[in-house]
Amino acid sequence: MKYVLVDKNDEIVDRVDLAGNVGKTGATTYFKGVKRLPDDNDFGKLWKVMSENEYNMYFKNNLQNRQMGKMKYEWWKDIGENGSELDI
């Protein structure tokens, strides 16, 4: 199974393809060894470990909030004073 190491900005820092039976715990142990940071608390403050499928699902669910930044469509500003779109 493929696992990814994600930083606090939700960007993939590293990825690995491990045997399916190691699970997220085994992937976390692997990444802690790679980063040479064995303490769980310190590691957890900087990164999180997810399966690639979990990351893709999480990213796609939050994609709408990431798009266009401050230029998101604000539909309520298109409605005029008396509630009609024709007031614009």
Residue pairs with C-beta under 8 A, 6 or more apart in sequence:
1 17
1 18
1 19
1 20
1 22
1 51
1 52
2 15
2 16
2 17
2 18
2 51
2 52
2 53
3 15
3 16
3 17
3 18
3 24
3 27
3 30
3 31
3 49
3 50
3 51
3 52
4 12
4 13
4 14
4 15
4 49
4 50
4 51
4 52
4 55
5 12
5 13
5 14
5 15
5 31
5 34
5 35
5 47
5 48
5 49
6 12
6 13
6 47
6 48
6 49
6 50
6 55
7 13
7 46
7 47
8 46
8 47
10 58
10 59
10 62
12 55
13 47
14 31
14 34
15 52
16 27
16 30
16 31
18 26
18 27
18 30
22 30
24 49
24 50
24 51
27 49
27 51
28 43
28 49
31 43
31 47
31 49
32 38
32 40
32 43
35 43
35 47
37 43
37 46
50 58
78 85
78 88
79 85
79 87
80 86
80 87
80 88
81 87
